[in-house]
Amino acid sequence: MRNSRLFLTLTVGLAASSLVLTAPSSLASKEPTRTQVMEWINKQAKDPIVTDNFDFQLVNLDDDPELEIVAKHNGSVHIGNFYILDQKPDRTYALIAEEEWNPPRLQLDHWDYTREVNHSEIDKNDDAKPRLLAEKRVFETVQHTGGSGISVYEANLWYLDKGHLVKAWEGLLRETVSVPGGQLFQTIGSYQIVQDDEAGAKS
């Protein structure tokens, strides 16, 4: 089973005066329904859903066969919430995690490290075994936050451990600050996954 390491890089510079926001993706889950998911969350959450800007996705976050539910609720400006629900024996769902994250969209498939599908002829690392980070299936949720004249996108890497959300790492992806005179200053961050076997081959 492959393990990976995480590296962070940052770049600071003067940015163009535009910021593109991506609308939340539309997810076509048939069961359970959107209404059911909202009701389960609102009965259990500290911060219930109060607007229509809500989305959810069924996904297997851990090693059991039952699908979990991940959901997001966007409030005003940079306010939002992220939820994880786990299936109970009666096929209803219990809220097991709630974070004050404001994701622009659900994008678990953006960095679910177990879902790489490159063909083995072009990807020497392609095999049937899941690729893990520190022995865990790690997922990414991007948070959009900020303040007056500041817009910040942060990456949150997390995994489930025995029904609990564990934050593995968080870091800056992009920070845009407007200054008097119409200029924008931007800090860009990124991370990359380095395979242990690749690192060993280079050393």
N, C-alpha and C positions, 0 to 999 in steps of 0.2 A: 504494500500500500504506500503510495507516494505521499510525501510531506512537502510542504512549501514554506517559504519565508517571505516576509513582507518588507518592502522598502518604500520610503517616502521621499518625494522630491518636491521642492518649492521653487517658484520663479516669481519675481516681482517686476512689474513694469507699468508703463502708461498704457491705458486701454482705450479702445474706441468707445464713443459715447452711446453704445447700444447694448442691450441685454435681452437675450432671447429666452423666453419662458416656454416650456413645453406643457401642453395641456395634459391632464390625467388621461391615461389610457383606458379604453373601454374593455372590460373583462367580461367574457360571456360564460358565466357560471350558471348552470341550470339548477343545481341543488347543493346546498340550501338556497333559498331565495334572498334577495337583497333585503327585503323587509324582515325576514327571520333573523339575519345576521345583525341588523340594526337593533332589533328588539333584544337579542342576547347581550349585545354590548351595553345597551342603555340600562339593563337591569343590573349589571355588574360593575360598570366602569366608574371611576372617580370623576372623569370628564366625559359625560355622555355626548352623543351626536346631536348637534343643534342646527345644522344646515344640511342642504341637499348635496353638498360637495363631499360625497362619500364613495369609496370604492373598496372592493375586496377581491381576494384571489384564494382559490383552493390549491394547496401545495403540500408536498411531503417534506417536512423540515427535519425529521429525525429518522430513526431506523425502524419505527413501527409502521405497519401497513396503512394505518388510518391517515387520511389527509387532515392537515391543520388548516385553519383559516387565518390569513393575514389581511388586515384592513387598515384603511387610513381615512381620516376625517380632516378636512381643511377648513379652518375658521376664517377669520379676517387677517389680512396681510400675512404676517409670519407666524400665525398661531395655528397649531394643528395637533393631531394625536395619531399614534400608531398602535395597533392592537394585534394580539395573537390569541386565537381561540383553539382549544384542543377538544377533540371529539370525546363524548362520554358514552358509556355503554348503551344508553337509550337513544343514541344518535343525535342528541342535541349537543350544544357546544358550551364549554366553560371558558371564561376569559382567564388566561394564564399570564399575560403580559400587557402592560399599558405604558407607553412612553410619550413624552411631550415632544415628539418629533413632528415636523411639518413636511412630509414628503410631497414633492410636486407630482409624483406618480409612483405607483407600485412597479418595481422593476427587479423583482427577485431573479428573473431569468437573465438580467444584465450581468450579474456575477454570482451565479450558482455554480461553484467549481466542479460539481458532479455532472454537469450537463454539456461538457465539451463533446462535439460530435464530428470533429475533423477525421477524415479517413486515415487509416493507419499508414497508407502509402505516402502521405504528405505530413503526417504527424507521428514521429517516432514515439511520443509519449502516449499515444492513443491505446487504451486497453479497456477491459471490462471493469476494472477496479475503480471505485470512486477516488478522485484526487482530493486530498484533505489538507487543511491548514491546521497544524498542531493537533492532528488526529480528529479534527472536527469538520463537519459540513458547515461552512461559513457562508452567510448571506450578507448582501449589502443593501442598506436603506439610506437614501440621500435625504438630508434635512435641509430645508430652505429657511434661513433665519436672517436676522439683521436688525436694523433700526433706522433712524432718520438719516437718509443719505447713504446707508450701508446695506449691501445685499451679500449674503454669505451662503455658500453651499458647502455642507460638510458630509463626509462619508461616515457611516456607522457600520462596522462589520460586527456581526453577532451570530450566535448559534444557540440551539436549545440543548440543555443538559438536564435530564430527569424532569422535564416539564417546566423548566425555568429558562428565561432569556438571560444569556450571559453576553455582556458587551466585550468583544475581543479587542477592538481598536476603533478609534475615531480620529479623523484628520480632515484638514482643510482641502477642499477641491478648488474653490474660487471665492475670493472676496473682492467686491467692487465698492470703492468709496468715492463719492462725488465731493469735489472741493469747489470753493468759490471760483468763478471764472469759467465754469462749464467743463472742466477737466475731470476725467475719471482715472483713479489709480487702481490697478488690479493686481492681486496676488493669486498666482495659480499654483495649486498643489496636485500631486498625483501619487499613486502607489502602484507597485507592480509585484507580481508573484514570481518568485524564483524557485525553480525545482531544486531540491537537495542534490539529486543525481547530476543535474546540469552544473551546479556549483562545484561539486566534487570533481567533475570532469575537467573544469577549468583550473582547479587548484593544483 
